């Protein structure tokens, strides 16, 4: 019996969410009094793999194959499924990321396992069943889901569980890919990643703006503010639809869901579709000249005023704070 955790990486480097999910899986393994096994797919250096021991992984499995250089949901599911069965896993944990959302349901069907996605807390374990808290209705509510399967799968939301170091010596083992030729019928030839930008799903801090910025020519104010905080930039749907910003920056129900520690919304009214994608943020700060804007009802802090005046002042204050240490 063991807990198996799938660890994602970006071009050979583990993401912050990876260490969150390993820490989370380790805590469950301790509850179950069993071992934690990590599975990595792709080309990673030995020191990267062994670093997972810092967060409690006693055993690290690596599957490296030229065909697995880019994410392939079918092939990765085959590998995860076989690893779970070989390791006698009673629980599989992975991040509720883009990749995780593609893997978790496929894996659940393949293994005839219970599944809870969007998990935000450690489960309560009672005998052979476990109860987990997860987001529901696009993040507007929480549900407590009971899983009774012999094998269960949990997909953890980013920024919902802290990273804990629990150093152990990790045994790194190479495995042969068990993916079949049929898994590669649909392939991705190339993945283009934006450089020098903070990934929205991974960001701890997000500065987002809407039509209150009046036009793309004013967006440098948002970029300057984000840079002063070390934050990612985002936008509302009307902004991306108007072509002011690229669609990959659109957050909301039909865009990217984010859960940063701090979300600053500038000139966004707070339509329910937008709130659905940002409601998991730990702290929400709203800047809007309309005191009746719906966003103020869910904000932790609010500033009523013209963004064109407030944002430069906030940027200057943050830069002064940073320079003064």
Secondary structure, DSSP 8 states (H G I E B T S, - for coil): -EEEEEE-EETTEE-HHHHHHHHHHHHHHHHHT-EEEEEEES---HHHHHGGGGGT-SEEEEE--GGGSS--HHHHHHHHHHHHHHTTEEEEEEE-SHHHHHHHHHHHHHHT-EEEEEE-S--EEETTEEEEEEEETTTTEEEEEEE--SSEEEEE-TTSS---------EEEEE-----GGGGSS--------SSS--GGG-SEEEEE-GGG-SGGGHHHHHHHHHHHT-EEEE-HHHHHTTSS-GGGBBSTTSB----SEEEEES----HHHHHHHTT-SEEEEEES-TT-GGGGT-SEEEES-HHHHHHHHHHHHHHHHHT-
